[in-house]
């Protein structure tokens, strides 16, 4: 959706991506959007985050 959705649709049009490939990409992006992470509130060395 939004600007990303417009750019993604433009890519699909320009690259002549097949429908099945497009659906796989959309599914992968949907899955990735649901991944959780964590927020670093203060700047720390990366070693301390592990």
Secondary structure, DSSP 8 states (H G I E B T S, - for coil): -HHHHHHHHHHHHHTT--HHHHHHHHHHHHHHHT-------S---HHHH-
